[in-house]
Amino acid sequence: MEFFFLSLQIKPFRHEIKDNDMALKTLIVGSGPAGYTAAIYASRSSLEPVLYEGMQPGGQLTQTTEVDNFPGYPEGTTGTELMDDLRKQAERLGTDIRYGMITKVELSKDGSAPHKVTTDDGTVLEAHTLIISTGASAKYLGLPDETKYAGQGVSACATCDGFFYRKKVVAVVGGGDTACEEAQYLASLAKKVYMIVRRDVLRASDAMQQKVKDAENIEILWNTQTEGLYGDNGVEGAHLVENKGKEGERRYDLPIDGFFLAIGHHPNSEVFRPDVEVDAQGYIKVQHPTTATNIPGVFAAGDVADPRYRQAISAAGSGCHAAIDALHYLQEKNIV
């Protein structure tokens, strides 16, 4: 079983859990725009939230060098600065930010008792409401160069970073609907878009395939795999192999300015299963228009419950919704 990992530094808890009356009002698992925004709203509602940040405080956004599409930053900002600002705001308003690793959850399926969360040192926390904001991790090819050039030409979000590749040459890895959507979006900005497809067919819908094939500046590289990236000051090209291990195998270098992964995302929901309902891909199901899950008092916000948009601003908005939903739930239960 995979778990949601958090760093191992443990601080004394502000709340000592002795019985149901001493249970936390709100426990937030995971940081990022959803978690920190939920913490901001929960703090302002006097819910005294405890937030577990994780081993990567700020989440995936901290791997994005420049952020130009988050409201309130007219000159743009960096992912690290944006998340640091949100963290400081949550902390200033009273959020108790904690560290550790969650290894087990015991959820009260009928809402008659607080939910229990166990950390790696055996500490058991009880909470009347639980906000899950553990995010979704982009799938990578596993190449060392993907880490080397992270934020320097390697991206897993065309909508986030495509703006920086206007009139440039980029490559998109993948052959499904997501890859086709990313390629089309980038084609509206970039001079040239290569789709690197390891098979001789696309897995996308017929309509999506036709749109890609009709785009004049999209070229599909069939039966092709990426073996590495190169460049002195960021990505300058990719090492490719065509027909690997077959007759006609050919290795060559493709000059590009940006390398986009579009082979899917992995929602970090494992530790909450099977009690919390998820879809076929593992994204947590919520009861729209709320953030409520199938478990009373458990809410999900951000990318862990969003297979469609995966944007910082939409994650932040759902964090706000989750905190308000938690408040309403606690009010209905006469806990606040």
N, C-alpha and C positions, 0 to 999 in steps of 0.2 A: 504494500500500500504506500502511495506517495502522501506526503504531508506538506502543509504550508509551513515553510521554514522561516524562522525568525532568529536573529542573532542571539548569542548566549549570555549577554550582559543582563543581569537581573537586578532590579532596584526594589527596595521595600515598598509594599503596596500601601496606598493611602487608606484603603478599606480592608479591614480584617474580616474575613468571611466566617461567621459563626453559625448563623441560622438564616432562615428565609428573610427575616426583617433586615438583616445586614447585607443582603445580596445587592450587587451593583444595580443601579437603575438601567444603565446602558453600557454594553461592552462592544467596542468596535474592533474588528479583526482585519488588519490590513491598512496600509496608508495609501498614498496616491491621492489624486484629486477627489475621489469619492469619499475615502476615509477621512481625510482632513476636513472636507466640507461638512460631512456628517458630524464631525467633532465640533466644528464651529457652531453649528445650529443647535446641537445637543447641549453644549456648554451654555449658550445664551438662553436655553430653556430650563436651566438649573437641573439638568439630568446627570451632572457630575460624571461625564463619560471617561472611561479608561480605554485607551487606544493602544493596540499592539502594532508597532510600526512594521516589523519585518526586517529581514536581513538586507533589504535594499530600500531604505527609507525614501519615500517619494515615488517608488515604483518605477515602471518602465520609462516614464517621462524624463527621469534623470539621465537617460542615455541619449536624449535628444539635445543636440547642441543649441539650436536656435528654435524659438517658439514665436511665431508671428500671428497666430490665430486665436490667442486667448484674450478675451476682452479686458481692457484696463491697462494694457501695456502698449501705448501708441508707438513706441520705438522698438517694440519687440523685447524679448528677454530670452534667457536660456532655460532649459528644462529644470536644471538644478536650482536656479534662482527662484523660479516660479514655485517649486515645491517647498523650498526653504521659507518663502514668504507665507505660504499656506500653513506650514507647520508652526511657524512663530505666532501666527494669528490664533490658531487653535490653542496653543500653549498659553498665550496671553489671556485668553478667555477662560482658562481653567481646566483644559483637558489634561488628564493624567496620562502622559505618553510612556509606554512600557516596552520592554524588550523580552524575548524568550522564544521558545519554540512550542507550538501547539501540537500535541500528539494525540489528543482525544477530545471528542465532544459528546456530551450526553444531553439530548434535547428533550424537553418536556413536550410530548406530542399533543397534549390537550391544554397546555398553558396553565395547568394547576400548580406547577412548581417552577422555580427558577431553572434556567438552563445551566449546565455545568461545562466548564472548559478546563482541561488539564494541560499544564505546561510540562516541559521536559524535566523539570526538577521535582515533579510530583505535586506542585501547588495546584489546588482546585479552586477555581473562581466560579462564583455563582452570579448570574445576571438575569434580571427580569426580561430584558430585551437584548437581542444580539444583532448587530449590523455586520453583515459579511461584505467586505470590500477588498477581497484578495486579488482581484484583477485577473487578467488572462495574459499568458506569455506567448509571444510570437514564436512560431516554429522556425528553426534555422537548419541549415544544411549540416552544420557541425564542423565547418572549416575554421581553422585557427584565424584566418584572415578576416572572418566576420567579426571577431572580437577586436582584432588589431585596428580595423577601420571603422569601428562603431562610432557613429557621429561624425565620421569623416568620409562619407560617401556610401555607407551601408545603412539601409533603413528598412523597416518592416511596415511603414505606413506612408503610402503615396499621398494621401490627403493631408497628412501632417507636414511632409517635407518636400512635396513636389514643386512648390513655389520656388525653391532654391535652385531648380534645374531648368529654368526657362531658357529655351534656345540651346539646350545642351543635349548630350547623348546619354541615354540611360538604358539599363537592362532590367527586366522583370523576370524573376524565376517562378515558374508555376504554369499549370495548364488548366486550372479550374475556373469557376465563375469569378472568384476573388482576383485571380491573376488577370483575367480579361478585363475586369472592372478597373483594376489598378492601371493596366496598360492603356486603356481608353482615357482615363483621367490624365495620365502623364502625357499622352499624345496631344492633349489640348495645350500643353505647356512646353514640352521638350521638342527639340528639332527632330530627334530620331528615337524610337523606342524599339528595343529588341526584346522579344519574348524567348526565354531559354526554356525549352520544353524537352523533357527527357524521353518522351515517347514520340510516336509519329502521328498522334491524334491529340486533340484537346478534350478535356473532360467537361468543359463548360456546356451550357445549354446551346441549342442550335442558334437561337437568336443572338446570344452573346458571341458565339464564334463568328457569326456573319459580320457583326459590327467590327470585330477585330480585323477580319480579313478585308473589310471595306476601307479601313483607315489607311491612307496613303503613307503615313510615316511610322507604321508598325510593321516590323519584319519578324517572322517566326523562325527560330532556329530549331528545327526538328531533331529529335534523337541526340540531343546535346546536353552535356552535364558540365557543371563548373567545378574545376579542381583547385582554384585559388584566385586571389586578386593581387594586383600589384599597383605600386605608386609610391612616390617619395613624400608627397604632401597630401595624402588622401588617395582615394581610389582614382586610378588613371586607366585601369583596364582589368579584364578578367582572362584567366587561363581556362580555355574551354577544350573539351574533347567531344568529337562527333563519332557516333557509332562505336562507343567504347566496348572493347572486347570482341568486336565483330569485324567482318570483312569491310575494308574501306575506312578503318579507324583513322581519324585525323585530329591532330592537336594543333591549336592555333591560339593566338592572343587577340582579344577583341578590345579596342580602345573605347572606354566609356567613362563618363563622369560620375555616374551614380548606379548603385546596385540595390535593387529592391526585392525583398523576400515577400512572396505572396503564396506561401504553401500552407497557410492556416494558422490558427491560434489555439492555444491550450488553456482553457479556463482552470484556474487554481481552486477547484471545488472539492477535491478528493476527500479531505478530512471531514467534510460535512455530509458526505454520502454514507449510507443510502437514505437516511432520514429526510434530507432536503431533496425535493424533486429536481431533477435536471433533465435537459433534453438529450438527444442522441449524441451531441458533441460534448456534453458535460456542462453546458451553461445552465445556471440556476434559473428555474422558472419562477416568475413573479406574477402576482395577480394584478394585471394592469387595470386601471391606471396607477395603482399603488406599487410599492416595492415589497409587499408582503409575500412571503413564501407559503408553502403548505403547512408550515409549523407556526402556531400562534406565537407571536413575540419575536420571530426571526425574520429579518429583512435583508435584502440583497441589493447592493448598489454598485455601479461602475461596470467595468468590463467583464466581471465574473458573471454578470447577468445580461450582457449586451453583445450578442453575436453580430450585430449589424453596424453600429456607428463607431464605437471604440475611439471616441474623441475625449480629450481632457475636459472640455466644457460640458459635454453631455454627461460625463462621469460625475463632475462636480454637481450638476443639477440633480442627478439621481441621489447623490449623497445628501443633499438638502431634503429631498423627498423622504429618504429613509429616516432621517432624524425627526421629521415632522410626523411620519407614520408611527415611529416609536413613541413619541410624546402622546399621540392620540390613544395608542394602545395602553400606555401606563395610566392615562386619565380614565379610560373606561374601566380599568381594573382597580381604580382608586388607590394607586400606588403613589401618584403625585397629585 
